[in-house]
Amino acid sequence: LEIDNALLWVLINKLWSILKGPINLFFIISYLTKNEQGLWYTFLSLGALTVFAEMGFTVIITQFVSHEYAHLKEMRGFLKGSYDSRDKLVSLVRYALKFYLIIVPVAIVILFVIGKYFLADVNSKVFFLWMLFSITGGVNLLVSLLQSIVQGLDKVALIQKNIFVGSLILPISSWLLLYFGAGLSTLVIANILSIILMSLLFFIKTKKIFFQISRHKISTKYTWFNEIVKLQWKYAVSWIAGYFIFQFMTPMIYKNEGVVLAGQFGLTLSLIKSLSTISGSWLETKVPKMNMLVAYHNKNALDVMFWKNASIGFGVFII
């Protein structure tokens, strides 16, 4: 099945997401009222609106970074290679970070405004929780970008380990908080705990690279906007469509049919999604290597890698 270390960690993440799904459902059903269940899933669905700010940018950055990293290598935590190659990679990373310093605040404001419309009938405490949840969603965007950059440096296993830590902290802390009666506040507190721990572990492992990126003096100016936008609009269409397929119905049901039905729909959708998360893992872990093959103009090896892993993923999906 061609399972390497990176794929192993992706599969562990996917399997854990399947295992934790039913446990999540148990705690949500057992420790939240029907109204709170509706608000819980409405929060999650509205929070997914960050896709309109991100629009596949993190996926694209992984591809662009891995393409540039093909001309470099890592030694003792630092990037080594020609100055021009480092120049280009550093300028790409800085462009992405500057872009997100604009995108993240905009995303948070958009979530505030849309939440005000859909949650017009909630009390001030619930809306305050929504505002805090929106801020954690914005911070998660930035964390995802940093992870995507490092994943492009062919560190899929490292990032998947980091994601796994977050995927442990978030649900386990949520279950404990729900058990002790935190209610809807659980969404905010658990997110904050997960972000803090993931960020600490992430920077312990990557601090040398980001220190190098922050200190590097760029000698040649590169314009990344046009190159990235040409690719991003294609991702944007699929990501936005995905939101309307998987997320949009819950807030619409909440707005038009009520909080109880929204909770029931959210529970059902959550169960379905937890059963369909594994088959894409084989291709997902090979994205950096495939982009490096593109940089090497090695089409034959690229085709072999793509079709082999796509076939395995499809076979797993069918089974």
Backbone as numpy.savetxt, mean C-alpha at the origin, in Angstrom:
# Nx Ny Nz CAx CAy CAz Cx Cy Cz
7.44 -24.74 -7.87 6.63 -23.51 -7.87 7.47 -22.25 -7.87
8.80 -22.36 -7.97 9.68 -21.19 -8.07 9.50 -20.25 -6.88
9.53 -20.78 -5.66 9.33 -19.96 -4.47 10.68 -19.53 -3.91
11.03 -18.25 -4.10 12.26 -17.72 -3.52 11.93 -16.99 -2.23
12.94 -16.37 -1.60 12.75 -15.72 -0.31 11.73 -14.59 -0.38
11.81 -13.79 -1.46 10.87 -12.67 -1.61 9.44 -13.18 -1.74
9.28 -14.19 -2.60 7.94 -14.74 -2.81 7.41 -15.38 -1.53
8.29 -16.02 -0.78 7.88 -16.66 0.46 7.24 -15.64 1.41
7.87 -14.46 1.52 7.33 -13.44 2.42 6.03 -12.85 1.89
5.93 -12.72 0.57 4.66 -12.25 -0.01 3.56 -13.25 0.30
3.86 -14.54 0.12 2.87 -15.58 0.38 2.48 -15.62 1.86
3.47 -15.42 2.74 3.16 -15.36 4.17 2.19 -14.21 4.45
2.45 -13.05 3.82 1.55 -11.91 3.99 0.15 -12.23 3.48
0.08 -12.85 2.30 -1.22 -13.16 1.71 -1.97 -14.18 2.56
-1.26 -15.22 3.00 -1.90 -16.25 3.83 -2.37 -15.67 5.16
-1.56 -14.79 5.74 -1.95 -14.15 6.99 -3.19 -13.29 6.79
-3.26 -12.61 5.64 -4.44 -11.78 5.37 -5.70 -12.63 5.27
-5.55 -13.88 4.78 -6.69 -14.79 4.72 -7.05 -15.28 6.13
-6.04 -15.63 6.93 -6.28 -16.15 8.27 -6.89 -15.09 9.19
-6.39 -13.85 9.06 -6.87 -12.81 9.98 -8.28 -12.34 9.62
-8.70 -12.57 8.35 -10.01 -12.11 7.91 -11.15 -12.61 8.78
-11.29 -13.93 8.96 -12.36 -14.45 9.82 -12.26 -13.99 11.27
-11.01 -13.84 11.77 -10.83 -13.37 13.15 -11.30 -11.92 13.26
-10.95 -11.10 12.26 -11.45 -9.72 12.23 -12.97 -9.70 12.29
-13.59 -10.53 11.47 -15.05 -10.58 11.42 -15.63 -10.95 12.79
-14.99 -11.91 13.45 -15.47 -12.33 14.77 -15.45 -11.17 15.76
-14.33 -10.45 15.82 -14.21 -9.36 16.79 -15.13 -8.20 16.44
-15.27 -7.91 15.15 -16.15 -6.82 14.73 -17.60 -7.14 15.07
-18.02 -8.37 14.79 -19.40 -8.78 15.08 -19.65 -8.85 16.58
-18.64 -9.32 17.34 -18.81 -9.56 18.77 -18.74 -8.29 19.61
-17.92 -7.31 19.19 -17.64 -6.18 20.07 -18.06 -4.82 19.51
-18.70 -4.80 18.37 -19.26 -3.56 17.83 -20.75 -3.72 17.63
-21.49 -2.65 17.89 -22.92 -2.67 17.59 -23.11 -2.66 16.07
-24.32 -2.92 15.62 -24.58 -2.92 14.18 -24.31 -1.54 13.57
-24.64 -0.49 14.32 -24.34 0.86 13.83 -22.84 1.09 13.72
-22.09 0.64 14.72 -20.64 0.80 14.70 -20.01 -0.03 13.57
-20.58 -1.20 13.30 -20.09 -2.02 12.19 -20.24 -1.28 10.86
-21.39 -0.63 10.68 -21.61 0.14 9.46 -20.63 1.28 9.32
-20.39 1.99 10.44 -19.42 3.10 10.41 -18.01 2.57 10.18
-17.68 1.43 10.76 -16.35 0.82 10.60 -16.03 0.60 9.12
-16.93 -0.07 8.42 -16.69 -0.38 7.01 -16.84 0.84 6.12
-17.65 1.79 6.54 -17.75 3.05 5.78 -16.44 3.83 5.90
-15.87 3.87 7.10 -14.56 4.50 7.30 -13.52 3.86 6.37
-13.47 2.53 6.37 -12.47 1.84 5.56 -12.66 2.12 4.07
-13.90 2.12 3.61 -14.17 2.36 2.19 -13.87 3.80 1.79
-14.25 4.75 2.64 -13.95 6.15 2.34 -12.44 6.39 2.43
-11.78 5.73 3.38 -10.33 5.87 3.51 -9.59 5.41 2.27
-10.19 4.45 1.56 -9.57 3.94 0.33 -9.61 4.96 -0.80
-10.29 6.10 -0.58 -10.30 7.17 -1.58 -8.91 7.74 -1.84
-7.96 7.42 -0.98 -6.58 7.87 -1.22 -6.05 7.36 -2.56
-6.74 6.36 -3.12 -6.35 5.86 -4.45 -6.41 6.96 -5.50
-7.29 7.96 -5.29 -7.41 9.05 -6.25 -6.22 10.01 -6.15
-5.54 10.01 -5.02 -4.32 10.81 -4.89 -3.11 10.02 -5.36
-3.11 8.73 -5.09 -1.96 7.87 -5.39 -1.96 7.38 -6.84
-3.11 6.87 -7.28 -3.33 6.44 -8.67 -2.20 5.59 -9.26
-1.74 4.64 -8.47 -0.72 3.72 -8.97 0.70 4.26 -8.95
0.90 5.42 -8.32 2.23 6.06 -8.33 3.28 5.17 -7.68
2.92 4.49 -6.59 3.92 3.67 -5.89 4.36 2.49 -6.75
3.43 1.90 -7.50 3.79 0.80 -8.39 4.75 1.28 -9.47
4.46 2.46 -10.02 5.30 3.02 -11.08 6.69 3.35 -10.55
6.75 3.92 -9.35 8.04 4.28 -8.76 8.90 3.04 -8.55
8.30 1.95 -8.11 9.05 0.70 -7.97 9.68 0.30 -9.30
8.91 0.43 -10.38 9.42 0.06 -11.70 10.55 0.99 -12.15
10.35 2.29 -11.97 11.38 3.25 -12.39 12.65 3.09 -11.56
12.50 2.92 -10.25 13.67 2.75 -9.38 14.45 1.49 -9.76
13.73 0.39 -9.98 14.42 -0.85 -10.33 15.12 -0.74 -11.68
14.54 0.04 -12.59 15.17 0.26 -13.90 16.50 0.99 -13.73
16.53 2.00 -12.86 17.77 2.75 -12.63 18.76 1.96 -11.77
18.22 1.14 -10.87 19.09 0.35 -9.99 19.84 -0.73 -10.76
19.37 -1.06 -11.96 20.05 -2.07 -12.78 21.49 -1.68 -13.07
21.80 -0.38 -13.01 23.16 0.10 -13.30 23.97 0.35 -12.02
23.40 -0.07 -10.88 24.07 0.15 -9.60 24.11 -1.17 -8.82
24.76 -1.12 -7.67 24.71 -2.25 -6.74 24.83 -1.69 -5.33
24.51 -2.52 -4.36 24.58 -2.08 -2.97 25.74 -2.76 -2.26
26.51 -1.95 -1.53 27.61 -2.49 -0.73 27.55 -1.87 0.66
27.38 -2.73 1.67 27.34 -2.29 3.07 26.27 -1.22 3.30
25.16 -1.36 2.62 24.04 -0.45 2.84 24.05 0.80 1.99
25.10 1.00 1.18 25.19 2.20 0.33 25.14 1.81 -1.14
24.67 2.75 -1.96 24.60 2.53 -3.40 25.96 2.78 -4.03
26.41 1.85 -4.86 27.69 1.98 -5.54 27.48 1.89 -7.05
28.29 2.64 -7.78 28.19 2.66 -9.24 28.63 4.00 -9.76
28.46 4.24 -11.04 28.89 5.51 -11.62 28.11 6.67 -11.01
28.75 7.84 -10.98 28.11 9.02 -10.39 26.84 9.37 -11.16
26.87 9.24 -12.48 25.70 9.56 -13.31 24.52 8.66 -12.96
24.79 7.38 -12.75 23.72 6.44 -12.41 23.13 6.77 -11.04
23.99 7.09 -10.08 23.50 7.48 -8.76 22.73 8.79 -8.84
23.24 9.70 -9.67 22.58 10.98 -9.91 21.13 10.78 -10.33
20.96 9.91 -11.30 19.64 9.70 -11.87 18.69 9.05 -10.86
19.18 8.07 -10.13 18.35 7.40 -9.14 17.96 8.36 -8.01
18.92 9.11 -7.53 18.65 10.06 -6.44 17.64 11.12 -6.88
17.79 11.62 -8.08 16.85 12.63 -8.57 15.44 12.06 -8.68
15.33 10.79 -9.05 14.02 10.14 -9.13 13.38 10.03 -7.75
14.16 9.58 -6.78 13.64 9.44 -5.42 13.22 10.79 -4.86
14.03 11.81 -5.08 13.69 13.14 -4.57 12.44 13.69 -5.25
12.30 13.43 -6.54 11.09 13.86 -7.25 9.85 13.21 -6.62
9.95 11.91 -6.35 8.82 11.18 -5.77 8.46 11.73 -4.39
9.47 12.00 -3.57 9.22 12.53 -2.23 8.61 13.92 -2.27
9.11 14.78 -3.15 8.54 16.12 -3.29 7.10 16.06 -3.77
6.84 15.16 -4.70 5.49 14.98 -5.22 4.53 14.58 -4.09
5.00 13.70 -3.22 4.13 13.24 -2.13 3.96 14.27 -1.03
4.90 15.17 -0.89 4.73 16.25 0.08 3.58 17.17 -0.32
3.22 17.13 -1.59 2.04 17.86 -2.08 0.80 16.97 -2.02
0.95 15.73 -2.47 -0.17 14.81 -2.58 -0.79 14.46 -1.23
0.04 14.20 -0.23 -0.47 13.74 1.06 -1.40 14.76 1.72
-1.00 16.05 1.86 -1.94 17.03 2.44 -3.22 17.17 1.62
-3.09 17.14 0.29 -4.27 17.24 -0.57 -5.21 16.06 -0.32
-4.64 14.86 -0.21 -5.45 13.66 0.04 -6.20 13.77 1.36
-5.52 14.27 2.39 -6.15 14.40 3.70 -7.32 15.38 3.65
-7.13 16.50 2.98 -8.21 17.50 2.85 -9.39 16.91 2.09
-9.10 16.17 1.02 -10.17 15.54 0.23 -10.96 14.56 1.10
-10.27 13.79 1.92 -10.95 12.85 2.81 -11.82 13.59 3.82
-11.33 14.70 4.35 -12.14 15.52 5.26 -13.45 15.92 4.60
-13.33 16.47 3.38 -14.49 17.03 2.68 -15.49 15.94 2.31
-15.01 14.85 1.74 -15.92 13.77 1.34 -16.54 13.11 2.57
-15.76 12.99 3.62 -16.31 12.45 4.87 -17.41 13.33 5.42
-17.26 14.63 5.28 -18.29 15.57 5.74 -19.61 15.33 5.03
-19.54 14.94 3.75 -20.76 14.67 2.97 -21.39 13.34 3.39
-20.60 12.28 3.39 -21.16 10.96 3.67 -21.50 10.76 5.15
-20.78 11.46 6.02 -20.99 11.29 7.46 -21.69 12.49 8.07
-22.56 13.10 7.30 -23.22 14.34 7.74 -24.10 14.12 8.97
-24.57 12.89 9.18 -25.52 12.64 10.27 -24.85 12.12 11.55
-23.53 12.03 11.58 -22.85 11.50 12.77 -22.56 12.61 13.76
-22.30 12.23 15.01 -21.98 13.24 16.02 -20.54 13.72 15.89
-20.20 14.75 16.64 -18.88 15.39 16.51 -17.74 14.44 16.89
-17.99 13.53 17.85 -16.94 12.58 18.25 -16.59 11.64 17.10
-17.61 11.12 16.43 -17.38 10.20 15.31 -16.66 10.92 14.18
-17.07 12.16 13.90 -16.41 12.88 12.80 -14.97 13.23 13.17
-14.71 13.50 14.44 -13.33 13.75 14.88 -12.47 12.50 14.66
-13.04 11.34 14.95 -12.33 10.08 14.69 -12.07 9.92 13.20
-13.04 10.34 12.38 -12.84 10.27 10.93 -11.68 11.17 10.50
-11.58 12.36 11.08 -10.49 13.27 10.73 -9.14 12.65 11.10
-9.06 12.05 12.28 -7.81 11.40 12.69 -7.49 10.21 11.78
-8.52 9.46 11.43 -8.33 8.31 10.54 -7.84 8.77 9.17
-8.34 9.91 8.71 -7.91 10.47 7.43 -6.43 10.84 7.46
-5.99 11.40 8.59 -4.58 11.78 8.73 -3.69 10.53 8.70
-4.11 9.48 9.40 -3.32 8.24 9.36 -3.29 7.66 7.94
-4.38 7.85 7.20 -4.40 7.40 5.80 -3.38 8.15 4.96
-3.26 9.46 5.21 -2.26 10.25 4.49 -0.84 9.83 4.83
-0.59 9.57 6.12 0.74 9.12 6.54 1.06 7.75 5.93
0.06 6.90 5.86 0.25 5.59 5.23 0.65 5.70 3.77
0.14 6.74 3.09 0.55 6.98 1.70 2.06 7.20 1.62
2.58 8.01 2.54 4.01 8.30 2.54 4.83 7.06 2.87
4.36 6.28 3.84 5.05 5.03 4.20 5.08 4.08 3.00
3.97 4.00 2.28 3.89 3.12 1.10 4.87 3.56 0.02
5.02 4.87 -0.14 5.97 5.38 -1.13 7.39 4.96 -0.78
7.78 5.15 0.48 9.14 4.79 0.91 9.39 3.30 0.73
8.39 2.50 1.05 8.53 1.05 0.85 8.67 0.71 -0.62
7.94 1.41 -1.48 8.00 1.14 -2.92 9.37 1.50 -3.49
9.95 2.58 -2.98 11.29 2.99 -3.43 12.31 1.89 -3.09
12.28 1.43 -1.85 13.25 0.41 -1.42 12.98 -0.93 -2.11
11.72 -1.24 -2.34 11.41 -2.48 -3.05 11.99 -2.46 -4.46
12.02 -1.27 -5.07 12.62 -1.13 -6.40 14.12 -1.38 -6.40
14.74 -1.32 -5.23 16.17 -1.63 -5.10 16.38 -3.13 -4.92
15.44 -3.90 -5.39 15.46 -5.37 -5.34 15.50 -5.87 -3.90
14.74 -5.20 -3.04 14.65 -5.60 -1.64 13.20 -5.99 -1.32
12.66 -6.85 -2.16 11.27 -7.27 -1.99 11.09 -7.98 -0.65
12.01 -8.89 -0.32 11.88 -9.65 0.93 11.89 -8.71 2.14
12.80 -7.73 2.15 12.88 -6.78 3.26 11.57 -6.04 3.44
11.01 -5.54 2.34 9.77 -4.77 2.42 8.60 -5.66 2.82
8.56 -6.87 2.29 7.47 -7.78 2.66 7.54 -8.16 4.14
8.75 -8.28 4.68 8.89 -8.51 6.13 8.32 -7.32 6.90
8.64 -6.12 6.43 8.16 -4.91 7.08 6.63 -4.83 7.02
6.09 -5.15 5.86 4.64 -5.15 5.70 4.00 -6.20 6.62
4.68 -7.34 6.75 4.16 -8.40 7.61 4.09 -7.94 9.07
5.12 -7.22 9.51 5.11 -6.68 10.88 3.89 -5.78 11.07
3.67 -4.89 10.08 2.50 -4.01 10.15 1.20 -4.79 10.14
1.17 -5.85 9.33 -0.07 -6.63 9.23 -0.30 -7.50 10.46
0.73 -7.66 11.30 0.56 -8.32 12.60 0.08 -7.32 13.65
0.77 -6.18 13.70 0.46 -5.18 14.72 -0.95 -4.64 14.56
-1.35 -4.33 13.32 -2.65 -3.70 13.08 -3.81 -4.57 13.55
-3.92 -5.82 13.10 -5.08 -6.60 13.55 -5.02 -7.02 15.01
-3.81 -7.41 15.49 -3.72 -7.87 16.88 -4.06 -6.74 17.84
-3.53 -5.54 17.58 -3.87 -4.40 18.42 -5.36 -4.06 18.28
-5.90 -4.23 17.08 -7.33 -3.98 16.86 -8.19 -4.94 17.69
-7.80 -6.21 17.69 -8.58 -7.20 18.45 -8.55 -6.88 19.95
-7.37 -6.51 20.45 -7.26 -6.18 21.87 -8.07 -4.93 22.21
-7.97 -3.93 21.36 -8.71 -2.68 21.59 -10.22 -2.92 21.54
-10.66 -3.71 20.58 -12.09 -4.02 20.50 -12.54 -4.79 21.74
-11.72 -5.73 22.17 -12.06 -6.54 23.35 -12.22 -5.66 24.59
-11.36 -4.65 24.72 -11.41 -3.77 25.89 -12.34 -2.57 25.70
-13.13 -2.60 24.62 -14.19 -1.61 24.48 -13.82 -0.30 23.82
-12.76 -0.28 23.02 -12.35 0.98 22.37 -13.30 1.39 21.25
-14.08 0.45 20.75 -15.06 0.77 19.72 -14.44 1.30 18.43
-15.05 2.33 17.88 -14.60 2.89 16.60 -13.22 3.54 16.70
-12.82 3.94 17.91 -11.49 4.52 18.12 -10.38 3.53 17.75
-10.72 2.26 17.74 -9.76 1.21 17.40 -9.08 1.47 16.06
-9.86 1.92 15.07 -9.31 2.16 13.73 -8.16 3.15 13.77
-8.29 4.18 14.58 -7.27 5.23 14.66 -6.06 4.75 15.47
-6.32 4.23 16.66 -5.22 3.84 17.56 -4.38 2.73 16.94
-5.03 1.71 16.38 -4.29 0.59 15.78 -3.47 1.05 14.59
-4.00 1.96 13.79 -3.25 2.49 12.65 -2.01 3.24 13.10
-2.14 4.04 14.14 -1.00 4.81 14.66 0.09 3.87 15.17
-0.30 2.85 15.93 0.67 1.87 16.44 1.40 1.17 15.30
0.65 0.77 14.29 1.23 0.06 13.15 2.21 0.95 12.39
1.83 2.20 12.15 2.69 3.14 11.42 4.00 3.37 12.17
3.90 3.58 13.48 5.10 3.87 14.28 6.08 2.70 14.25
5.58 1.50 14.50 6.47 0.34 14.56 7.06 0.02 13.19
6.23 0.05 12.14 6.72 -0.22 10.79 7.79 0.79 10.39
7.56 2.06 10.71 8.50 3.12 10.33 9.83 2.95 11.04
9.79 2.61 12.33 11.02 2.40 13.09 11.85 1.26 12.50
11.21 0.13 12.26 11.91 -1.02 11.70 12.42 -0.74 10.30
11.64 0.00 9.53 12.01 0.34 8.16 13.28 1.18 8.13
13.33 2.21 8.95 14.49 3.11 8.91 15.73 2.51 9.55
15.55 1.56 10.45 16.71 0.84 10.98 17.43 0.10 9.86
16.66 -0.48 8.95 17.22 -1.28 7.85 17.67 -0.44 6.66
17.13 0.75 6.49 17.38 1.52 5.25 18.02 2.89 5.50
18.41 3.17 6.73 18.89 4.52 7.05 20.12 4.93 6.24
21.00 3.98 5.92 22.21 4.33 5.16 21.87 4.81 3.75
20.95 4.11 3.11 20.56 4.49 1.74 19.91 5.87 1.73
19.00 6.12 2.67 18.31 7.41 2.67 19.24 8.54 3.13
20.21 8.21 3.98 21.22 9.21 4.33 22.03 9.58 3.09
22.41 8.58 2.30 23.15 8.83 1.07 22.32 9.66 0.09
21.05 9.34 -0.03 20.17 10.09 -0.94 20.04 11.54 -0.49
19.97 11.76 0.81 19.81 13.13 1.32 21.09 13.96 1.15
22.26 13.30 1.13 23.54 14.02 1.05 24.08 14.14 -0.37
23.54 13.36 -1.29 24.07 13.34 -2.65 23.82 14.68 -3.36
24.85 15.20 -4.01 24.72 16.44 -4.78 24.50 16.10 -6.25
23.34 16.47 -6.76 22.99 16.15 -8.14 23.70 17.10 -9.10
24.41 16.54 -10.06 25.15 17.36 -11.02 24.37 17.58 -12.31
23.44 16.67 -12.62 22.65 16.78 -13.85 21.17 16.78 -13.50
20.44 17.73 -14.05 19.01 17.83 -13.76 18.22 16.89 -14.67
17.33 16.10 -14.06 16.47 15.19 -14.82 15.01 15.60 -14.62
14.23 15.49 -15.68 12.80 15.79 -15.61 12.03 14.47 -15.68
11.41 14.12 -14.57 10.73 12.83 -14.48 9.23 12.93 -14.75
8.69 14.12 -14.66 7.23 14.28 -14.72 6.63 13.65 -15.97
7.16 14.02 -17.13 6.57 13.54 -18.39 6.66 12.02 -18.53
7.82 11.46 -18.15 7.99 10.01 -18.25 7.00 9.26 -17.37
6.83 9.75 -16.16 5.96 9.06 -15.21 4.49 9.22 -15.57
4.09 10.43 -15.96 2.69 10.68 -16.30 2.24 9.83 -17.47
3.12 9.62 -18.45 2.76 8.81 -19.62 2.35 7.40 -19.22
2.95 6.90 -18.16 2.62 5.56 -17.68 1.52 5.59 -16.63
1.49 6.64 -15.84 0.59 6.66 -14.68 -0.88 6.69 -15.07
-1.23 7.38 -16.15 -2.65 7.48 -16.49 -3.25 6.10 -16.76
-2.42 5.17 -17.26 -2.91 3.81 -17.51 -3.22 3.10 -16.19
-2.33 3.30 -15.22 -2.58 2.73 -13.90 -3.76 3.41 -13.23
-3.86 4.73 -13.41 -4.92 5.49 -12.76 -6.30 4.95 -13.13
-6.48 4.63 -14.40 -7.77 4.11 -14.86 -8.12 2.81 -14.13
-7.16 1.90 -14.05 -7.44 0.60 -13.41 -7.62 0.75 -11.90
-6.83 1.62 -11.26 -6.94 1.79 -9.81 -8.25 2.46 -9.43
-8.65 3.47 -10.20 -9.92 4.14 -9.93 -11.09 3.19 -10.16
-11.01 2.41 -11.24 -12.05 1.41 -11.51 -12.12 0.41 -10.36
-10.95 0.01 -9.84 -10.92 -0.92 -8.72 -11.61 -0.35 -7.49
-11.46 0.95 -7.26 -12.14 1.56 -6.11 -13.64 1.45 -6.26
-14.14 1.80 -7.43 -15.59 1.77 -7.63 -16.13 0.34 -7.59
-15.32 -0.63 -7.98 -15.76 -2.03 -7.95 -15.79 -2.56 -6.52
-14.72 -2.27 -5.74 -14.56 -2.92 -4.45 -14.90 -2.06 -3.23
-14.92 -0.74 -3.36 -15.04 0.11 -2.18 -16.24 1.05 -2.19
-16.65 1.52 -3.36 -17.61 2.62 -3.43 -19.00 2.24 -2.92
-19.35 0.97 -3.03 -20.71 0.55 -2.67 -21.01 0.73 -1.18
-20.02 0.51 -0.32 -20.27 0.60 1.12 -20.71 1.99 1.55
-19.96 3.07 1.21 -20.45 4.40 1.60 -21.77 4.78 0.92
-21.99 4.30 -0.30 -23.26 4.60 -0.98 -24.43 3.91 -0.27
-24.21 2.68 0.15 -25.25 1.97 0.92 -25.48 2.67 2.25
-24.39 3.11 2.88 -24.51 3.84 4.15 -25.35 5.10 3.97
-25.08 5.83 2.89 -25.76 7.10 2.65 -27.23 6.90 2.30
-27.53 5.87 1.54 -28.89 5.71 1.00 -29.75 4.66 1.70
-29.09 3.64 2.29 -29.87 2.55 2.88 -29.69 2.43 4.40
-28.67 3.10 4.93 -28.50 3.07 6.37 -27.26 2.34 6.83
-26.93 2.56 8.09 -25.67 2.10 8.64 -25.64 0.57 8.82
-26.77 -0.04 9.15 -26.81 -1.48 9.40 -26.54 -2.27 8.13
-27.22 -1.91 7.04 -27.01 -2.61 5.77 -25.59 -2.40 5.25
-25.04 -1.19 5.48 -23.65 -0.92 5.08 -22.69 -1.85 5.82
-22.96 -2.10 7.09 -22.12 -3.02 7.85 -22.21 -4.44 7.34
-23.43 -4.88 7.01 -23.61 -6.23 6.47 -22.89 -6.40 5.14
-23.01 -5.40 4.29 -22.33 -5.45 2.98 -20.82 -5.45 3.17
-20.33 -4.59 4.06 -18.90 -4.52 4.32 -18.33 -5.83 4.83
-19.06 -6.50 5.72 -18.63 -7.80 6.23 -18.53 -8.83 5.10
-19.54 -8.86 4.24 -19.56 -9.82 3.14 -18.41 -9.57 2.17
-18.21 -8.30 1.81 -17.15 -7.95 0.87 -15.78 -8.27 1.45
-15.62 -8.02 2.74 -14.34 -8.31 3.40 -14.02 -9.79 3.34
-15.03 -10.62 3.53 -14.83 -12.07 3.48 -14.42 -12.52 2.08
-15.07 -11.96 1.06 -14.76 -12.32 -0.33 -13.33 -11.92 -0.67
-12.93 -10.70 -0.31 -11.59 -10.22 -0.65 -10.50 -11.03 0.06
-10.81 -11.51 1.27 -9.81 -12.28 2.01 -9.52 -13.62 1.36
-10.41 -14.06 0.44 -10.22 -15.35 -0.23 -9.56 -15.22 -1.60
-9.20 -14.01 -2.01 -8.68 -13.82 -3.39 -7.40 -13.00 -3.44
-6.44 -13.30 -2.55 -5.27 -12.43 -2.42 -3.92 -13.08 -2.72
-3.90 -14.34 -3.18 -2.62 -15.05 -3.30 -2.06 -15.09 -4.72
-2.89 -15.30 -5.72 -2.39 -15.68 -7.06 -1.47 -14.63 -7.70
-1.63 -13.36 -7.35 -0.78 -12.33 -7.95 0.61 -12.25 -7.35
0.88 -13.02 -6.32 2.15 -12.92 -5.60 3.35 -13.27 -6.47
3.18 -14.25 -7.36 4.32 -14.70 -8.17 4.85 -13.58 -9.07
3.95 -12.82 -9.69 4.39 -11.70 -10.52 4.82 -10.50 -9.67
4.11 -10.27 -8.58 4.39 -9.11 -7.72 5.84 -9.08 -7.26
6.36 -10.24 -6.87 7.73 -10.28 -6.34 8.80 -10.16 -7.43
8.40 -10.34 -8.68 9.37 -10.32 -9.78 9.44 -8.96 -10.49
8.63 -7.99 -10.05 8.60 -6.68 -10.72 9.98 -6.02 -10.78
10.73 -5.93 -9.65 12.06 -5.31 -9.75 12.98 -6.02 -10.74
13.01 -7.37 -10.67 13.89 -8.12 -11.57 13.47 -7.95 -13.03
12.16 -7.92 -13.30 11.69 -7.75 -14.67 12.07 -6.38 -15.22
12.00 -5.36 -14.37 12.40 -4.02 -14.82 13.90 -3.92 -15.04
14.67 -4.67 -14.26 16.11 -4.71 -14.50 16.41 -5.39 -15.83
15.64 -6.43 -16.17 15.81 -7.08 -17.47 15.44 -6.14 -18.61
14.44 -5.28 -18.38 14.10 -4.26 -19.39 15.28 -3.32 -19.60
15.90 -2.92 -18.48 17.06 -2.02 -18.58 18.22 -2.68 -19.32
18.34 -4.01 -19.17 19.40 -4.74 -19.87 19.02 -5.10 -21.31
17.77 -4.76 -21.71 17.25 -5.09 -23.05 17.25 -6.59 -23.29
16.99 -7.35 -22.23 16.98 -8.81 -22.32 15.53 -9.29 -22.43
14.97 -9.14 -23.61 13.55 -9.44 -23.83 13.24 -10.93 -23.64
14.12 -11.79 -24.09 13.86 -13.23 -23.99 13.73 -13.68 -22.53
14.68 -13.24 -21.71 14.63 -13.60 -20.29 13.40 -12.99 -19.62
13.05 -11.77 -20.05 11.86 -11.10 -19.50 10.60 -11.90 -19.82
10.48 -12.32 -21.08 9.30 -13.10 -21.49 9.20 -14.40 -20.71
10.34 -15.08 -20.55 10.35 -16.35 -19.82 9.91 -16.14 -18.38
10.48 -15.11 -17.72 10.14 -14.84 -16.32 8.67 -14.48 -16.17
8.17 -13.62 -17.08 6.77 -13.18 -16.99 5.81 -14.36 -17.15
5.96 -15.10 -18.25 4.99 -16.15 -18.55 5.06 -17.30 -17.56
6.27 -17.61 -17.07 6.39 -18.67 -16.07 5.63 -18.31 -14.80
5.86 -17.08 -14.30 5.23 -16.68 -13.05 3.75 -16.38 -13.21
3.37 -15.84 -14.38 1.95 -15.60 -14.64 1.19 -16.93 -14.70
1.80 -17.93 -15.31 1.16 -19.25 -15.42 0.99 -19.90 -14.05
2.03 -19.79 -13.22 1.94 -20.36 -11.88 0.84 -19.66 -11.08
0.82 -18.33 -11.14 -0.20 -17.56 -10.43 -1.61 -17.92 -10.88
-1.78 -18.06 -12.19 -3.09 -18.42 -12.74 -3.50 -19.82 -12.27
-2.52 -20.74 -12.27 -2.81 -22.09 -11.81 -3.24 -22.13 -10.35
-2.55 -21.35 -9.51 -2.90 -21.28 -8.09 -4.31 -20.69 -7.94
-4.63 -19.68 -8.74 -5.95 -19.05 -8.68 -7.05 -20.06 -9.03
-6.81 -20.85 -10.08 -7.80 -21.84 -10.51 -8.00 -22.91 -9.44
-6.88 -23.36 -8.85 -6.96 -24.39 -7.80 -7.71 -23.87 -6.59
